[in-house]
């Protein structure tokens, strides 16, 4: 049996950040630059979470570092919800523009799945999708093409 670390609340706060962003454990781990299995140990409180991971999480998801690391009693989210909605609007606009420019169509369900994937796989890593160049851009185009169909 694995030993649990005493600060279970940190593991719960990390899970709360992941869930509030609508990400799977794999997507969240990828955004943090760690393996899914490594992340699972953290969320289950089976390994101590390195401060570098805590800091990266706070930076990427715009969470107050003091709340995340030390739980000062209240969640202090730095305008996260509004920024997240703005990002999703930009991602949906990007998808719609790409589909239109390439003479493709996409179902509502695939559009929502694609937006979530692009957010987790590209936005968190590169920022604005329109500025991504070279290999990541081609990879992103391939993903969009796979889930869309000819008009």
C-alpha positions as CSV (number, residue, x, y, z in Angstrom):
1,X,0.0,0.0,0.0
2,X,1.3,3.4,-0.9
3,X,1.9,6.0,1.8
4,X,-0.4,9.0,1.6
5,X,1.3,12.4,2.1
6,X,-0.3,14.5,4.9
7,X,-1.4,17.4,2.8
8,X,-4.3,15.8,1.1
9,X,-5.9,19.2,0.5
10,X,-3.2,20.1,-2.0
11,X,-4.0,17.0,-4.0
12,X,-7.7,18.0,-3.8
13,X,-7.0,21.6,-5.0
14,X,-4.9,20.3,-7.9
15,X,-7.8,18.1,-8.9
16,X,-10.2,21.0,-8.5
17,X,-8.2,23.1,-10.9
18,X,-8.2,20.3,-13.4
19,X,-11.9,19.6,-13.1
20,X,-12.9,23.3,-13.2
21,X,-11.0,23.6,-16.5
22,X,-12.8,20.6,-17.9
23,X,-9.6,18.7,-18.6
24,X,-9.0,14.9,-18.4
25,X,-6.0,13.8,-16.3
26,X,-4.0,13.2,-19.5
27,X,-4.8,16.7,-20.9
28,X,-4.0,18.3,-17.6
29,X,-0.7,16.4,-17.2
30,X,0.3,17.3,-20.8
31,X,-0.3,21.0,-20.0
32,X,1.9,20.7,-16.9
33,X,4.6,18.9,-18.9
34,X,4.4,15.7,-16.8
35,X,3.2,12.1,-17.5
36,X,-0.4,11.1,-16.9
37,X,0.7,8.4,-14.5
38,X,2.9,10.9,-12.5
39,X,-0.1,13.3,-12.3
40,X,-2.3,10.5,-11.1
41,X,0.0,9.8,-8.2
42,X,-0.2,13.5,-7.2
43,X,-4.0,13.6,-7.5
44,X,-4.3,10.5,-5.4
45,X,-1.9,12.0,-2.9
46,X,0.5,9.1,-3.3
47,X,3.5,11.3,-4.1
48,X,4.5,14.7,-3.0
49,X,3.9,17.4,-5.6
50,X,7.0,19.2,-6.5
51,X,6.8,23.0,-6.0
52,X,7.8,23.4,-9.7
53,X,4.6,21.6,-10.7
54,X,2.5,23.7,-8.3
55,X,4.0,26.9,-9.7
56,X,3.6,25.8,-13.3
57,X,-0.1,24.9,-12.6
58,X,-0.7,28.3,-11.0
59,X,0.9,30.1,-13.9
60,X,-0.8,28.2,-16.7
61,X,-4.3,28.2,-15.2
62,X,-4.0,31.7,-13.6
63,X,-4.6,30.4,-10.1
64,X,-3.4,32.3,-7.0
65,X,-0.2,30.5,-6.0
66,X,-0.8,31.0,-2.3
67,X,-4.2,29.5,-2.5
68,X,-3.0,26.5,-4.6
69,X,0.2,25.8,-2.6
70,X,-0.9,26.7,1.0
71,X,-4.7,26.9,1.0
72,X,-5.2,30.2,2.8
73,X,-8.9,29.4,3.2
74,X,-10.5,30.8,0.1
75,X,-10.0,30.1,-3.6
76,X,-8.6,33.2,-5.3
77,X,-9.0,32.8,-9.0
78,X,-7.4,35.6,-11.0
79,X,-10.2,36.3,-13.5
80,X,-9.8,32.7,-14.7
81,X,-13.4,32.2,-15.7
82,X,-13.7,35.2,-17.9
83,X,-10.3,34.5,-19.5
84,X,-11.2,30.9,-20.1
85,X,-14.5,31.9,-21.8
86,X,-12.5,34.4,-23.9
87,X,-10.0,31.7,-24.9
88,X,-12.8,29.3,-25.8
89,X,-14.5,31.9,-27.9
90,X,-11.2,32.5,-29.7
91,X,-10.7,28.8,-30.2
92,X,-14.2,28.3,-31.6
93,X,-13.7,31.3,-33.9
94,X,-10.4,29.8,-35.1
95,X,-12.1,26.4,-35.8
96,X,-15.0,28.1,-37.7
97,X,-12.6,30.2,-39.8
98,X,-10.4,27.1,-40.6
99,X,-13.4,25.0,-41.6
100,X,-14.8,27.8,-43.8
101,X,-11.5,28.6,-45.4
102,X,-10.8,24.9,-46.2
103,X,-14.3,24.1,-47.5
104,X,-15.0,21.7,-44.7
105,X,-17.8,21.0,-42.2
106,X,-17.8,19.8,-38.7
107,X,-20.5,18.4,-36.4
108,X,-21.3,20.3,-33.2
109,X,-20.1,17.4,-31.1
110,X,-16.7,17.2,-32.9
111,X,-16.4,21.0,-32.8
112,X,-16.7,20.9,-29.0
113,X,-14.3,18.0,-28.7
114,X,-11.9,19.7,-31.0
115,X,-12.0,23.0,-29.0
116,X,-11.2,21.1,-25.8
117,X,-8.3,19.3,-27.5
118,X,-6.9,22.4,-29.1
119,X,-7.1,24.2,-25.7
120,X,-5.3,21.4,-23.9
121,X,-2.8,20.5,-26.5
122,X,-1.9,23.8,-28.1
123,X,-3.4,26.9,-26.4
124,X,-1.9,26.1,-23.0
125,X,1.5,25.5,-24.7
126,X,1.7,28.1,-27.4
127,X,-1.0,30.7,-26.8
128,X,-2.9,32.2,-29.7
129,X,-3.6,29.4,-32.2
130,X,-3.3,31.8,-35.2
131,X,0.4,32.5,-34.4
132,X,1.5,28.9,-34.2
133,X,3.9,28.0,-37.0
134,X,5.7,25.1,-38.6
135,X,5.3,21.5,-37.2
136,X,2.8,22.3,-34.5
137,X,0.7,24.2,-37.0
138,X,0.7,21.3,-39.5
139,X,-0.1,18.8,-36.7
140,X,-3.0,21.1,-35.6
141,X,-4.3,21.3,-39.2
142,X,-4.2,17.5,-39.5
143,X,-6.2,17.1,-36.4
144,X,-8.9,19.6,-37.6
145,X,-9.0,17.9,-41.0
146,X,-9.5,14.5,-39.4
147,X,-12.6,15.5,-37.4
148,X,-14.1,17.6,-40.2
149,X,-15.5,16.5,-43.5
150,X,-15.8,18.0,-47.0
151,X,-18.6,20.4,-47.6
